Amino acid sequence: MTLTEKLLARAAGKSQVSAGDNIWVNADVLMTHDVCGPGTIGVFKREFGQNAKVWDRNRVVIIPDHYIFTSDSKSNRNVDILRDFVREQEIPYFYDVIDDPNGAWKFDATKGLLKRQYGSQYAGVCHAALPQKGHTRPGEVLFGTDSHTCMAGAFNQFATGIGNTDAGFVMGTGKLLIKVPSTIGFRLEGKLQLGVMAKDIILHAIGEIGFDGATYQAMQFHGSGIATLSMDDRMTVANMAIEAGGKNAIFPFDARTAEYVDARTRLNGTRSTYEPVEVDHDQKFTREIVIDLSKLEPTVACHPDPGQRKSAKELSHIQLDRAYVGSCTGGKTSDFVEFARVLRGKKVVIDTFGVPATPEIVHDLQNTRWGNQTIWDILVSAGVQMTENAGCSACLGGPVDTFGRMNAPMKCISATNRNFPGRMGHKESQVFLASPATVAASALAGRVADPREYMS
């Protein structure tokens, strides 16, 4: 069996499953956030009763992150709905924006968008916060009310996004009926070269199969090249499986996975036991694609979908209005380090925005020194508008006062994960997806640029 098949078989209490089987799967974790949480809660109460209790309060994780730092009153209200539900259900894993469990959230626009406006429990973007807070364990099943939940597949999990109706059912029963997906194998070999990042791996892969090329299939990444990828790299790759229509992405378990998970569960006091699934030598894929990491180049996905792959060099004629680094797939500490590596000692020539994914990443950037400057200061000195308010921000548009949102037609190069029309704001804008290094080079040039032009 493939990794996905083995994991789902275990979760269903079966010795064997095959692609196409319909099976009841036990959930290990259900995650929801401020956009889908209120709807999920509504479904749960409608179907199970106003006084019903969730199936296991220790397995529900609620992370407000999407429409947080905005004056939009309905967005602020959504966080309050989550807080009321958490108090009613006595759910321990709620990463609130404020510290008062009986309070109400209201964004203060007079303080501006750059300075911190959250309390001590706030965790930032759910997909980055889940592993940081110790909620991603190998061999488990994670359901989340967000399509990029597949990012947790980096940790040898079956992790997938579901809708509010399914989430309401899981909330009440801890189970979900799943059709076992077939698997496309991606064998990674070699090692990435200077100026090439994990984002280039997944943009290349999606370009190979198309933005619908893995529809309701698992994308399994394996091979000798895996050992060269950090957990941040693996998360970047797994995050965008949904951009090819994938049901989930999954990586094999290794010592690097264990090191990360063991440290995070210990730090946060979350459940520390887990049982990874191992690769079978006789596993069968619908197809297998070999990617030589050493031959990849800085890659860009052009408007209007992530499958429109070209090399950065091919697009040097595209003039840009804006650059953006952030989100679950592009706002990690390592992403900003590579962003800063290109920008250090230089100045951007277009509006450039930086949004760390979590408060922990804000802390990393403001306290890690590179010479006589912190990473944060290097970026600010280069002209990047950096906000301390970690979150999704303009990755998915949001209300008009969202930091970095495009409120007029323009061309933006972004380290985010999706570029359908209107994704980052104005429906006539164009978004070019690229690695943080490529975004940095392009911010310096004012056009799409290969980061190797700025690196030695």
N, C-alpha and C positions, 0 to 999 in steps of 0.2 A: 504493500500500500504506500501511497505518497504520504508526506507529513500531514497534510490536511485530512486525508482519509483515516490515518491512524488516530489522530487527535479526536475526530468526530466519532469514530467507533468507540473509543474509551468513554467519551461524554454521553454516549447513548447506551452504554453498558453492553456493547456487542464485541465479539471477537473479530469481526470482519465487516466492512462496508465497501460499496463500490459506487463510482460516480453514477448519479441518477437516482440512488436510493433516497426515499423519504423517511427520515428518522426523527424521533423526539430527542432533543439534546438538552442536557442539564447545563444551565448557565453558572459560571463561577462569579462573574461580575456584570452588573448592569450599570452603565454610565449614561447620564443625561445632563443637559445644560440649559441655559436660560431661554434659548430659542424654542427647543422642543420639549423641555421639561414640563411647562404648564399644560401643554396638550397631552403629554403622556399621563400626567397626574389626572387630568380630566377623564381620559379613557379608563384608567384604573378605577376611579371612583364610580364611574357610570356602570362598569361591568361587574365590579366586585362589591360595591356598596360604599356609602359615604363613610362608614366607620371601619372599613376593611383595613387590615395591616399588610404591609409588604411581606413577601415570602421570607426574606431574610434581611433585616436592616443592616447587617454587617457586610452585605454584598452589593449594596446600592451606593454608588458614588455620584455625587451631584456637584458639578463644577460650572458656575456662571463664568462666561468668557467672551461671548460673541458681541452683543450690543450692550456694553457696560459703560464706557466713558463717553456718554452722550446725554444731552438734555432732553431727549425724547422720553416723555413721561410713561408711555406704554412699555418701553424697554426697561426703564427703572422699575416699573411695577412687576415685571416678570421675575426679577430677582427676589422681590418680596413674597411672591407666590411660592417660590422654592423654599424660602426660609420658613414660611408658615407650615408647609408640608413636612419639612425636616423636623421641626419642633413637635408636630403632631405624631410623627412616626418614630421619633427618637433615633434618627439616622446619624451615626457618628462621623461619616465621611462627607461633610459638606464644607466646601471651601469658599466661604462667604466673602463678599466684597467688603463688608463692615464687620466690626467686632461685637456689636451689640446684638445678641440673639433675638431681642424684642424690638429692634429698631427698624428703620426704613431706609432704603438706598435712594440717594438723590445726588446726581452728578452736579458739581459746582462749576459752571462754565466760567465764572469770574476768575478762577484759579488758573485757567488755561489748560492746554492739552499736554504739556510737557512734564509737569511735576506730579508726583505720586498722589493718587486719591483713593487708596485702598487700605484695608486693615491688615492685621498680621496673619490672617488665615487665607487670604486670597491666593490662588494658585496659578492664575493665568490660563493659557490655551489648554483645553482639556487633554488633547492628545500628547502634549509635552508634559503636562502635569501628572498624568496617570503613571508613567514610569518614574518620574521624580519622586512621587509620593508613595511608591512601593505597591502599586496596584496592578502591575503587569508581571505575571509569573509564567514561566515556561509550562507548556502542556495544558494550559487553561483555556476556557471559552469566555471571551469578552464580547458582549453586545453593547453597542452604543448608538444613541440617536443622532448620529452624524456620519456622513459617508466616509470621512477620513479616519474612522475608528480602525481601519485596516492598518494604520501605522504601527499598532502594537504587535503585528505579525513579526516585527523585528526581533521579538523576544520569544519566538518559538510558540506563539499562541495562535488559536483560531480567533481572529478579531474581525468583526464586520459591522457595518452600519445597518440599522433597522429603522422602520418608521414608528410613529407614535402608537399606532394600534398594536403592533408586535411588542413594543416596549411596555405598553400597559399590561399586556398578557404576561410577559416575563416578570414584571413587577409583582404580579399577583400569584404566579405559579412557580417561577424559577425555571421554566422550560420553554422551548420553542421548537416548532416543526421546521426542519431544515432539509432541503434537497442537497445531497452531497455533490459538490462541484467537481468537475473534471479538472485536471491540473496541467498547466503549461510549465515546463521546466526551463529555467534560465541558468545555464552553467557559466559562472564567472571565472575567468582565468586571468593571470597576470596582475599588474598593479597600476593604479592611476598615475599619470605623469603630472608634472608641475602645471598648475593652472587648471587642472581638470578635477571636478568634484563629484560627489555621489549624485547630485542633481543631474549631471550629464549622463550617468548610467541609466537612470529611469527615463529621461527624455529620449535617449537612444532606444531603449527597449520599447517605449510606447510608439516611437516612430517606426519601428520594425513591424509592429502588429496592428497599428491604428488605434484610434481612441475608443473603438468598440471591439478591438481584437481579442479581448479576454472576457467578454460579456458572460457573467455568471460562471467564471472559472477561477480556480486558485492560481496564483502566480508564485511558484516556488523558486527561490534563489539559492543556489548551492554551488559547489566547486571550490577549487583551491584559492580563488580570488577572494572568497568570503573572509579568510583570515586576515586580509589586509585592510578590512573595513572596520571602522569604529562603530559603536552602537549608534552614535548620531548619524553616521553614514547609512546604516541599515534602516534606521527610522525614516530617513529621507526617501530611500528607495521604496520601502513598504507603504509609506503614506500615499503615494500616487498610483497605487494599483487600481484604485477606483477610476483614475483618469483613463484607463484602458478598458473600463467596464468590469474590472475584476471583482469577484465576490470577496476575496481576501488575498493577502500576500503572506508568505511565511518563510522564515529563515531557519536553518538548523541551529541547534543548541551547541554552544562551545564554551570554553573557559572564559571568554570575554563576556558572554551573556551572563554566566554565573556570577562573575565579579560584580557586574552592574546590579543585578537583581538582589544579590545577597547584601550588598552595601545599602541599597535603598530600602529594603524591607527592614533591615536592622535599624536604620536611621529613623524610620517613621513608625516603627512598631506594628507594621502590618504583617499579615500571615507570611511566614518565611519558608514553609514547606512547599515543595512543588515536584512534579515528575515530568521531565521533558519527554518529547517523542523523538526517536532517533530515525535516521534515514535507512530505509530498506534498500538493499542492493538490486532487488528485482522490481522496484517501483516502475509504474507505467505512466507515461505522460501522453497527452494528445499530440504534443510536439515538443521538441527541445531546441532551444536557441542558444548558441554559444556566443558569449560576448568577451572579447579580449580587451580587458581594461586598459592595457598599455597602448592600444590603438585609438582609444576614444579622444575626441577633441571637444573643446568648449561648444556646447550645443544650445540652441534656442528653439523653443516651440512658438510658432507664429500664431497670431490671431487667425481664425476664431476658435481653435481647439488644440489640446495638448499633443495631438498626433501630427501637427504640421511642423515636422522637424527639419531644421537646417543648421549648418555650422555657423558660429558667430562670424567667421570670416566672410561667409557668403552674404551676410546681412549688413555689411559695413556702410551701405548707402542709406540705411534707415535712420532718419533723424528722430530724436526722442525729446519728449517734454518733461518726463518724470522718471525717477528710479525709486525702487521700494525694496527693502529687505525686511522680512518678518514672517509671521505665521508659523504653524506647527512644522511645516516642512523647511522653512528658510529662516527661522528666528532663533535657532539654538546658539549656544555659546560658540561652538566651533564655526558656525556660519558667520558670525560677526568677527571672529578672529581672521578668517580668510578675507572677509570684506575689508577689514582694517589693513591687512597685509598689502593689498593693492592700493588703498587710499593713503597710506602713511606718508606724510610730508607733501601731499598734493591737495588740490582743491577741485571739488565737483563743479560742473558748469551748468547743471540743470537741477531743479528741485529734487532733493533726495531725502527719503524718509526711512527711519530705522525704528522697528517695533519689536523689542525682545518678546519671546513667547511667554516667559514666566518671570515673576519677581526674582527668583533665584538667578536667572540669567542676567537681569539688571545688576544684581549684586556682583556677579562674576565680572562683568564688563567694567563696573565702577571701581573694582578693587584689584584687578589684575593689571600689573604694570608692564609696560613694554618700553624699556629704557626709562626715561624720566616722565613718561605719560601713562595714564591708564588707557585701556582699549577704548573706553567711552570718550575720553578726552581726544584721542587720536581722530575718532570719527567726527566729533563736534568741530574740531579744528579744521577738518577737511570740508566742512560745510554741511554735514548731514544733520537733519533735524531729528534728534533722538528723543523719544518719549519714555518716561519711567512707567507709564501706565500699560503694563504688559497685557496683551490680549489679542483678539483676532483683528481688531481695527479694520482697515480698508480691504483686507483680503477678500471679503465677501460684500463689499459695498457698505451697507448699513445706512443709518440716518445721515442726513446731509452734513451734520457737524462732526462726523467721524474723522479721526486723524488720518490724513493721507488719502482720503476718498477723492476720486476724480468727479468733480461736479460739472465738468465741461468736456467736450470731445478733445482727447489728447492721446498721445502714444506713450505708454509706460513700459519699462522693462522691470520685471519683478521676480523675486525669489520665492513667490507664493506658488500655489499648486493648481490653479484653475484659471482659464482665460476665455471662457465663453462670453459672448456679448453682454455687457452690463455687469459682469462679475465684480469689478472693483468700483462701480459707480455708474457714470454716464453710459448709456447703452450704445453710443456711437464711438466710445473710446476703444482703443486697441491695446491689448496686453500681450507682451512678449515674455514668456517664462524662461528663466535662466538661473544659473548658479549664483550665489552671492559674489563670487570672484568676477563673473561676467557682468553682473549688475554694477559692480564697482568700476570696472574698466569703462563701461558704457556711460556711467555718471561722469567720469572724467572727460570722455570724448564728446559727449552730447549726441552720440550715435551708438548703434550696436557695435561693440568692440570685443576683440579677443583679449582676455586678461593677460595672456602671455606677452602682449605688447608692453605691459607695464611691470613685468616680473623678470628677475634675473635668476 
